[in-house]
Amino acid sequence: MKLATFNINGIKARAQALMDWLDEAQPDVAVLQEIKSVDEGFPRELFEERGYQVETHGQKSFNGVAILSKLPLEDVTRGLPGDEGDEQARWIEATVVGEQDALRICGLYLPNGNPVELTESGLPVEGGKYAYKLAWMERLRARAEELMAAEEPAVMLGDYNIIPQAEDAAKPEKWREDALFRPESRAAFRRIQNLGFTEIFRTRHPAPGHYTFWDYQAGAWQKNDGIRIDHMLMTPQCADLVTDCGIDAEIRGRQKPSDHVPLWAEIAL
């Protein structure tokens, strides 16, 4: 099974680019972020024609996540547990049924967190975007604990808006005070990893210079001034099934691209 994650930065703007990539890459399951569409506005027929079951958790003009699957999906749930008042559409789960096993897929679009607002003592300002990011990550850690305790194949994948290490940025110095690279963000990411999750791409591709995002500004793509912020965190039962993984970086150079590119993994499911 080929599983991929792709922040498409707006389904209406990128529908053709997404379909072109689907036709070429042929993922069995694609998890999308930033669909920027309510559920009823998502052009599901374009993907159903290609044999995909479509499940969305949308929001008008912002956020929004989706799962496209050629394999059966069961037990679809929406919204990250832990805050019933959170109306932002950033989390969707489903179980994919393969020939030999089942895989719990958790698609996420983690908050960006900028601007970083801190008190005089250096703590995130309550109610600010950075405080929301860190609180969301704590809820993510709680859900990750449950997935790990189940001792079953599971993966949390998507746009994490986290640069884990300096080698995950072409110019790490310019991100030092950004919410994507601040020490609190990276520490929160490590706390989740340290539960026993494998960050599968870095495990198989340890060298620097691999990125999944290039800003639209200042010729970032042409200069290869990128960052790696899209990740797959896998339970041991899932990581053991991975046979290959990669980044489809070349599609960033096409017409009307997303500022992200797909990350994928082949899983013997």
N, C-alpha and C positions, 0 to 999 in steps of 0.2 A: 504494500500500500504506500502510495506517495502522498505525504501530508505536507501542506504548505501554509504559511502565514503571509499576509500581504496587506499593508495599510494602503488603501487605494486613494485616499484623500478626495472622497466624493464620488459616489456611484454614477451620478448624472454626468459628471465631467469625464470620468474614466471608463465608462461602460465598454467602449470599443477597445481601449487598451487592455482592459481586463479580459475581454473575450479573446483577443489575439493571444494573450499569454496563456490562457486556459487551453486554447486549441493547440498551442505549441508544446507546453510543458505537460499537459495531461495529468494534473494532480487528481487523485481519487477524492481527496478532501482538501478544501481551501477555506481557511479561516480569514475573514476580512475585518479590517478596522476602518474607522472614520467613513462609514458609508454615507453619513450626513443625510439621512432620509428616514422618514417615518416608515413603519412596516408596510403600510398599504401603498406607499409610493415607490417601493423597491421594484425594479423591473425584473421580477422573478422569472417571467416567461422566457427571457433571453437565456437563462441558465438551465431552466427546466428542459428547454429544447435540446440542450447538450447533455441531458441525462442526469442533472444534478437535482437532488432534493435541496430545497432552500429553507433555511431557518434564520430569522432575523430578530434583532432586538434594537429597534431604531429610535431615533430622536430627531426632531425637526432641525435641520441645518447644522447640527453639531454631533460629534461622537458617533455612536452606532456601531454595532458589531454583527457579524453574520457567519453562518457556516453553510458552505456548499458541499454536498456529498453525493458521490455516485454509489456509495455503500449505504446500507440501512442505518438510519439514525433512530435511537431510542432515548427515552427519558430526557427530553430537552427542557432545560431550566434557564431562566433569565434573571440577571441581577446578582451581584456579589453579596453574599450574606453578611450580616453584621450591622447594617444601618438601613432600617426600613424607610427612613426619610430621604435617602439618596435617590434622586430621580435621574441621574446621569446614566445613559445606556453604554456601559463599558464592559459587560461580562455576559458570556453565554456558554452554556455547557451542554454536551450531548454525549451519548455512548455510541461509538461506531462499531458495528458488528462485522468482523472479518471472517475469513475461512477457518482460522484456527483459534482465534481469541477475540476479545472485545477490548476496546480502548476508550477510556474516558477522556474526552477532549474539552479543555477549558480555554475558550478564546477570550482575550482581554485587550483592552486599550487603557493602559495605566495613565493616570493624570500627568500632565506635563509639569505642573508645579510652579511655573513662572508667572509673575515675578516673585522672587524670594523675599518675603517680608519677615524680618526678625526683630525681636524685642532687644532692649539694651543688653540683656543677659545672654543673647544669642539664641533664644528659643523661637520657633516659628510663631508668628502672630496668629492668635486664635481666629478662625474664620477666613484666613487667607488661603491662597491657592497652594502654597507650599505645605501648610498644615494639613490641607485636604489630601494632598498627595501622600504624605507620610501616614495619615490615618487610614487611607485606602490600602496602603501597603501592609499595614498591620492586620487589616481584615483579610488581605490576601494570604498573609502568613498563617492565619487561623484556618483558612480553607485548605491551604497546602498541608497543614498538619493532618487534617482529616483524610486527604488523599493519600498521604504517606502511610497513615495507620491502616488504611484499607488493604495495603499490600497487593495492589492490582496495577496493571498497566494504566498509566495516566500521564497526561502532558498538559502543562499550562503554557500557552504560546500566544504571541502577539507582539504588539508595540508596547514595550515596557517603559519607554522614555527614560531609560537608565543606560549610561555609559559605564560598564562595570569596571574597566581598568584603563589606564592611560593609553595602552596600545590599541584601544578600541576607538581612538580619535586620531585623525591626521595631525591636528593641532590641539593637544589636550590643554595647553596653557590658556587658550581662549574660552574654555568651558569651565574653568576652575570655580567660578561663583555661580554657575548656572545650576538650576534645580536638577538637571539630568546627571550632573557630575559631582555635586556637593557631597561631602563625606557622609551626611545623614542619609541621603538617598542610596548611596552605594552600600552603606552598612545595613540598611533595611533589606536590600537585595541579597546581600550575603547571608543574613539571618534566614532567609527563605531557602537559599541554596544549601545552607548547612544543616537543614533538616534531613538531607540525604538526596537532594535532587541533582541531576546531571545537566549542566548547561551544554547541550550536545554539540553545538557548533564549535565552541572553543576546545572541547575535548578532542575533536577530530582535526581541527585546523588551528594549532596553537600560535602560528606566526602572526605578526601584526599586519596591518594593511587591508583587512577585510571590513567592509562597511555595508550598511543597509539603508543609509539615509544621506542625501546630499541636499543642502538648502537650495532653493531656487535663486537666491541672491548671490552676487559677487562671483559668478562663474564657478561655484563650488564643484559641480560635476566635472567641468573641463579641467580643474586643478586637482581633482581627486581629493578635495577637502571634505571628507566624509566622516561619519560616526557610525558605530554599530549599536543600535538600540532595539532591534527586533530579536527576540530570543525564544528558544524552546527549553523549558525546564521539565525534565522527565523523571518519573519515579524509576527506581532500579529495574522494576519489572518491564518498563517501557524501553529504557535505555539499552537493555540487553538485546532488544529486538531490532535495533537500528543497524542497517547495512551501509548507509551512505547519507550524506547531507551536503548542502551547498547553498550558495546565494546566486540568484539570477541577476547579477549586477548590470549586465549589458542593456537591459530594457530601460534603464534610467536615461539612456541616450536617445530614446525614440521621441516621436512627436507627442506633445501633450502628456508627458509622463507624470506619474505620482512622484513625490519627493522621496518615497520609500521604494524598495524593491523586494521581491519575494525571497523568503528563507524557506528551505524545504528539507525534508528528511524521508528516506525510504525505510519503511518499517515492515518486518516480516510478521504480519498480523494474520 
